[in-house]
Structure formats: structure tokens, C-alpha cells
Amino acid sequence: MTWKQRMPGVFEGISGEQENELDLAKMSNMPPSTFETHRLSTWQHRDASHRESWPTICEWATGTINHPFLTLLGDPGVGKTHLSLALGWEWLERGKAVLYYHVAGLLNALRDGYRQSGQSDYAHVVAFAKNCALLILDDLGAEKETEWAIEQLDFIIDHRYENRKPLIVTTNLTLNDLPPRVADRLREGTLILLKGESFRKQKKGQKSKREVEK
């Protein structure tokens, strides 16, 4: 099964067709501007936790994984999104179908898919999220937590868990702060806690210093 984009965020399974790398990149929802900026080659270790996690990150880049779930935890700005996108680009360059979403964006896509054409487009969004080679859910826990939202995320994550399909999750929360069923699934996979000073704060401080020096 391969995938074709019907509309932004909505994909349809097509048998017997092969996408090229450009098609996969367009369908992935990966921000094009991160192709050069958010790569493993641009990553800088700024904390012991970064160096300790590096072998695992490199294994994931090649698809060598012991468990299909990888969760990157830590405070805002420590590099979770950078690493998740970097891994996404690595998988795309190996010809794998990737879908990246900020979790709140995925939930909006599901709502919009339903509103625009009813159950049909909603089903296509869910199908791609459930079955693509790699799903990246960024900033889990930042979305508005409703019964419907928890149900949608649990449905997608549970499907990937049962079918051993790779999933990368980033979150600023601890697993104990996430919905219990989702947390239990993630807990069985690989957990990486990233620490250190916020990259964004560091860049802001460097910018302010240059302005003062001028």
C-alpha cells in the first residue's frame, strides 16, 4: 500500500504505485524549512543526556530499533523537536512514508476532515496516521485534553502498538501526566530524557549580547 494526498492532511491508500522522495516529503507534513536546519548533522551535544542518548538516536536513524516506540521527554527547548524531525528526514531519505504532526494539529486535521466531507476524509487522515512507516507526534500533552481527543490519540497509538509500527513522541510532560493508556504504551518503548539549557533561551541570550556589544 502506498499513499496519495487528496488534500492537505488527507491521504488515500493506492495499490501498486510507488512514490518518489519528493512525493513522500510533501505528504509527510514535515516543515520544508527544517530540511537543512533540523538534521542529525546540525545537532550539538550541550548536555550529558544528549551524548548518552546519541547511540539510540543513530540506531533509529538507520531503522535499527528494538521497540517501535521512541519517546523524547524534557523541558521546552532541549532539542526534542529537532531530533524528531531529524529522524523523520532520515526515514524519508530512505524512502519511508513519514507523517509529522504537532498533536494539536493532528486533532484539528481530524476535525476538519470530518467537517469538510464527513466520515470519508476523517477516515483517510486516521488511516495514514495509523499505517504510515513512521508517525511523529510532537508536543503530546500540549493539546486541549477532551474525551474526544484522548479517544482519537488512543485509537491511533494503540493501532501502531498492536501492529508494531514505529512511532516517535515528544512531550514536555512526564508519562504520569499523560492519559494512562497512552502512557502505558509509551512506557514499554524507548524513553529518552533530554536535559540542559533551552536552545531558544540560549540563542536569545546570544542575540542580546551581540546587540549590547554593538
N, C-alpha and C positions, 0 to 999 in steps of 0.2 A: 504494500500500500504506500503510495506517495500522496503528496498534498498540493492542492492549488488554492490560491487565495481568491475568494469570491468578493470580499470587501474587507476594509481594514479590520483586523481581528477575527475574521471569519474564514475558515478554511474547509475545503471539501476533499475527502479521500478519493483518489483516482487510481485505478488499477492499471498497471502496465506502462506507466510513464515515469521518466527519471528527471528530476530537477537538476539544474546546474547550480553552481555555488552562488551565483547572483540571485537566482530564484529563492534559494534557501535563506539567504541573508534578508531579502525583502520580507519573506514570510515570518522571520524569526521575531520581529518586533524589537530587535536589538537596535539601540540608538546608533545610527551611522557614524556620528561624531566620535564614538568610542572605539572605532576600528583601530586607530593608531594610539589613542591615549590610554585605553584600558586593556593592556596586554600584559602577559607574563613578563615580557621583555622590558616593560616600563615599571615593573613593581620594585619597590625599595623596602628592604627589611629595616624597620625602625623600632623593633621590639623583639625580645627573645621569643615571644609567641609566634612572630612572623617566621623566624628561622626554623622553629620547631615544626611548624605546620607545612613548610615548603615541600618536603618529600611527598606528602599526601597530595598536595595541590598538583605537583608534577605528575603523579600517577593518574590523577583524574584527567589531566590534560591529554593523556595518551589513551584514556578509556580503560586503564587498568584499575579496577575497583573491586573491593571485597564485598561491599554492600552498596545497593543502588542509591542510597540516600546520603547526602552530604549537607550538614547544617553549619553555617558560619554565624557564630554568635559574637556579641561585643557591643560596646557603646557606639554611638554615631561617629562616623569619620575615621574609623580604624582600618578601613580598606575592604570591608565585606563585599560591597557592590563592585569595586574594582576587580576583585578576584573572581566573583561570579560571572561578570561579563567577559573577563579574560578567558575563562574556561569555555564560555559559550562560543567565543570566536575560534578557539582551538577546535571545538567539535564541528563547527560549521566548515572549517577548512579541511576537515576530514570527510566532508560530505554527509554529515549527520543533520537531520532536521531538528532544529532548536526552537524553543518558544520561550521568550523572556517577557516577564510582566512584573511591574510593581503590583503587589497583591490588590491594592485598591483599584488599579487599572483593569486587572482581570475581572474583578467583580463588576465594574462598570461595563466592560465589554459583554459580559453575560447578560446584564440587564438590557443593554442597547440591542443586542442580538435578538432578544425576545420581543422587545417593543417594536422593532423595525419589521419583522416578518414572522412573529410568533415563535412557536417551538422549533421551527426549522433552523434558523440561524443560531439560536441558542445551542441547539444540539451540535452544530458544526464547531462552535467555539469549544464546547466541552470535549468533543471527540478529539480535536487536535491537542488540547491540553492533556488529555488522558493518554494519548498514543504516540506523540512525537518522541524522537530518540532521547531528547533531554529537555526537561522543563525546569526553568529557573523562576522561582518565586521570590522576589526581592521585597524586603521590609515587611515580613509577615508579623502581624500584630499591630501594625500602624493603622489598619483599616478600621472602619466603624464596625464594632462587633455586634452583629444581629444574629438571630437564629438562622435566617436565610443564608447569611454569609458563611457562618460556621458549617452549615449543611453542604454548601457548594464546595468549599475547600476540603472538607472531609471526604466528599464523594470523589473528587479528583485525586487527592493524595492516597486514599485507600485503594483506588484502582491501580495506581502506579506501584504501590506497595505489594499488592497481591500478584501483580504481573512482573515484578522486579524491573521496573523501568526507571532509569536514572532521574533523580530529582535533586536540585540544589536549592536550598532555602537560606535566606539571610534574615536575621532578626536582631533587634536591639533588646529583646526581652529574654528572660530565662525560659527554659522549657516549662517550668512550673506555672508561668504566666500565660501560656498558650492553652487553647482548648485541649482537654485531656486526651481525646482520641488521637488528635493530630500529634500532640507531644509524645505519646507512646510510640507512634510510628517512627518519628524522627529520632527518638532515643535509641532505637535499635540500630541506626546507621552510624555514620562517622560524624562526630561532633568536634568542631574546632572553635576554641575561644580565642579571639583576637584581642589584644590589649594595646596600650600605648596612647600617645597623644593624638588627638584628632588631626588628620591631614588638613582638613579645611581650616581649623584654627591656626595650624602651623603656617599655612600659606597666607592667611590673613595677617598674621604677625610679621611675616617676612615682607609683605607688601607695605605694611605700616612703617616698618623700619626703613625701607628704601625711601618712602615719602619723607620721613623725618630727615634722612641724610641729605636729601635734595635741598 
